[in-house]
Amino acid sequence: MANKVFKTIDEQIEILKDKGLVINDIDYAKEILLRENYFFIMGYRHLFIKHDSSRKFKDGTTFEELYSLFVFDRMFRNIIFKNLLIVENNYKSIFSYTLSKSYGYKERDYLDPKNFSNDKMKSRQINDLIRKVKRQFRVNGKQHGATSHYIDNYGYIPLWIGIKVISFGLMSEMFSILKEQDKKAIADVYNIFPEEMEVYLPILANYRNLCAHEDIVFDHFTQRIIPDNKYHSLLDIDKTNGEYVYGKNDIFALIIILKRLLTFTDFKMMMNEINFEFDNLNGKLHTISIDDVIDKMGFPPNYRDIMYME
């Protein structure tokens, strides 16, 4: 395999032209490539590529059109990210309230291994996760005003304060080691089953990391598949071999999760913002259609109906 050697902006422009991309404004394209990175912009090329041996851009595809999808994903990612932060804050608050109410407010109390699952198969995982929480307290505690205050003045960190310095990824793992009654208490707040919550949390953590690092989000697929729920049937999503073709491990699956975990008002606001970005992108596409993008994201044609469903 040939080495990937450095290419100047001028060389990058020539490569794009050779691939059939129409560049109407060379100076504009050069500025974008310098600021945004050739490699990252080319991550959005797939919808614009011919399905033949040439693997070149479809006839008439412009640099501006390719870049518009890049910008759309940035805007979409920002919308998703801020709503994931709402879910994260809500979950951490409910989690800390549930455990503090049952097991106390000092680390030695609420992090006692006896407070977690009695499943002997999980004993190593329990001890490992407790150790990770204590490490995050130790490493991050002094860097946050509230936790630092409790450490300096009281010598302990209540969980409702400590959640500020525990990563969402770790908090999502913690759910899996809770006792069944504690899982149920948390899931009941969202009116979902604990088994669903246990699937949702790692998916949310995965998307949170993608958003935080500005990775491509709009066509991301997760390894985990969410269970069938009422929204799949209410939207009358098509099936292939008995499986729903949308909303299982695609971006629309994330939308369904957020539908179930956000308040009605927050979810409606999020969907209005997403619809605005779809409409904005639609006015900039000509080689492909907005329906191609929506389908790539795993959105069913009637996806807007989910906004007003109970």
LINURQUI-V412882 format. One record per residue. N is the residue number from 1. RES is the residue in three letters. SS is DSSP state (~ for helix, > for strand, _ for the rest). Layout:
BEGIN
((N:RES:SS) (N:RES:SS))
END
This chain:
BEGIN
((1:MET:_) (2:ALA:_) (3:ASN:_) (4:LYS:_) (5:VAL:_) (6:PHE:_) (7:LYS:_) (8:THR:_) (9:ILE:~) (10:ASP:~) (11:GLU:~) (12:GLN:~) (13:ILE:~) (14:GLU:~) (15:ILE:~) (16:LEU:~) (17:LYS:~) (18:ASP:~) (19:LYS:_) (20:GLY:_) (21:LEU:_) (22:VAL:>) (23:ILE:_) (24:ASN:_) (25:ASP:_) (26:ILE:~) (27:ASP:~) (28:TYR:~) (29:ALA:~) (30:LYS:~) (31:GLU:~) (32:ILE:~) (33:LEU:~) (34:LEU:~) (35:ARG:~) (36:GLU:~) (37:ASN:_) (38:TYR:~) (39:PHE:~) (40:PHE:~) (41:ILE:~) (42:MET:~) (43:GLY:_) (44:TYR:_) (45:ARG:_) (46:HIS:~) (47:LEU:~) (48:PHE:~) (49:ILE:>) (50:LYS:_) (51:HIS:_) (52:ASP:_) (53:SER:_) (54:SER:_) (55:ARG:_) (56:LYS:_) (57:PHE:>) (58:LYS:_) (59:ASP:_) (60:GLY:_) (61:THR:_) (62:THR:>) (63:PHE:~) (64:GLU:~) (65:GLU:~) (66:LEU:~) (67:TYR:~) (68:SER:~) (69:LEU:~) (70:PHE:~) (71:VAL:~) (72:PHE:~) (73:ASP:~) (74:ARG:~) (75:MET:~) (76:PHE:~) (77:ARG:~) (78:ASN:~) (79:ILE:~) (80:ILE:~) (81:PHE:~) (82:LYS:~) (83:ASN:~) (84:LEU:~) (85:LEU:~) (86:ILE:~) (87:VAL:~) (88:GLU:~) (89:ASN:~) (90:ASN:~) (91:TYR:~) (92:LYS:~) (93:SER:~) (94:ILE:~) (95:PHE:~) (96:SER:~) (97:TYR:~) (98:THR:~) (99:LEU:~) (100:SER:~) (101:LYS:~) (102:SER:~) (103:TYR:~) (104:GLY:_) (105:TYR:_) (106:LYS:_) (107:GLU:~) (108:ARG:~) (109:ASP:~) (110:TYR:~) (111:LEU:_) (112:ASP:_) (113:PRO:~) (114:LYS:~) (115:ASN:~) (116:PHE:>) (117:SER:_) (118:ASN:_) (119:ASP:_) (120:LYS:~) (121:MET:~) (122:LYS:~) (123:SER:~) (124:ARG:~) (125:GLN:~) (126:ILE:~) (127:ASN:~) (128:ASP:~) (129:LEU:~) (130:ILE:~) (131:ARG:~) (132:LYS:~) (133:VAL:~) (134:LYS:~) (135:ARG:~) (136:GLN:~) (137:PHE:~) (138:ARG:~) (139:VAL:~) (140:ASN:~) (141:GLY:~) (142:LYS:~) (143:GLN:~) (144:HIS:_) (145:GLY:~) (146:ALA:~) (147:THR:~) (148:SER:~) (149:HIS:~) (150:TYR:~) (151:ILE:~) (152:ASP:~) (153:ASN:~) (154:TYR:_) (155:GLY:_) (156:TYR:_) (157:ILE:_) (158:PRO:_) (159:LEU:~) (160:TRP:~) (161:ILE:~) (162:GLY:~) (163:ILE:~) (164:LYS:~) (165:VAL:~) (166:ILE:_) (167:SER:_) (168:PHE:~) (169:GLY:~) (170:LEU:~) (171:MET:~) (172:SER:~) (173:GLU:~) (174:MET:~) (175:PHE:~) (176:SER:_) (177:ILE:_) (178:LEU:>) (179:LYS:_) (180:GLU:~) (181:GLN:~) (182:ASP:~) (183:LYS:~) (184:LYS:~) (185:ALA:~) (186:ILE:~) (187:ALA:~) (188:ASP:~) (189:VAL:~) (190:TYR:~) (191:ASN:_) (192:ILE:_) (193:PHE:_) (194:PRO:~) (195:GLU:~) (196:GLU:~) (197:MET:~) (198:GLU:~) (199:VAL:~) (200:TYR:~) (201:LEU:~) (202:PRO:~) (203:ILE:~) (204:LEU:~) (205:ALA:~) (206:ASN:~) (207:TYR:~) (208:ARG:~) (209:ASN:~) (210:LEU:~) (211:CYS:~) (212:ALA:~) (213:HIS:_) (214:GLU:_) (215:ASP:_) (216:ILE:_) (217:VAL:_) (218:PHE:_) (219:ASP:_) (220:HIS:_) (221:PHE:_) (222:THR:_) (223:GLN:_) (224:ARG:_) (225:ILE:_) (226:ILE:_) (227:PRO:_) (228:ASP:_) (229:ASN:_) (230:LYS:~) (231:TYR:~) (232:HIS:~) (233:SER:~) (234:LEU:~) (235:LEU:_) (236:ASP:_) (237:ILE:_) (238:ASP:_) (239:LYS:>) (240:THR:>) (241:ASN:_) (242:GLY:_) (243:GLU:>) (244:TYR:>) (245:VAL:_) (246:TYR:_) (247:GLY:_) (248:LYS:_) (249:ASN:_) (250:ASP:_) (251:ILE:~) (252:PHE:~) (253:ALA:~) (254:LEU:~) (255:ILE:~) (256:ILE:~) (257:ILE:~) (258:LEU:~) (259:LYS:~) (260:ARG:~) (261:LEU:~) (262:LEU:_) (263:THR:_) (264:PHE:~) (265:THR:~) (266:ASP:~) (267:PHE:~) (268:LYS:~) (269:MET:~) (270:MET:~) (271:MET:~) (272:ASN:~) (273:GLU:~) (274:ILE:~) (275:ASN:~) (276:PHE:~) (277:GLU:~) (278:PHE:~) (279:ASP:~) (280:ASN:~) (281:LEU:~) (282:ASN:~) (283:GLY:_) (284:LYS:_) (285:LEU:_) (286:HIS:_) (287:THR:_) (288:ILE:_) (289:SER:_) (290:ILE:~) (291:ASP:~) (292:ASP:~) (293:VAL:~) (294:ILE:~) (295:ASP:~) (296:LYS:~) (297:MET:_) (298:GLY:_) (299:PHE:_) (300:PRO:_) (301:PRO:_) (302:ASN:_) (303:TYR:~) (304:ARG:~) (305:ASP:~) (306:ILE:~) (307:MET:~) (308:TYR:~) (309:MET:_) (310:GLU:_))
END
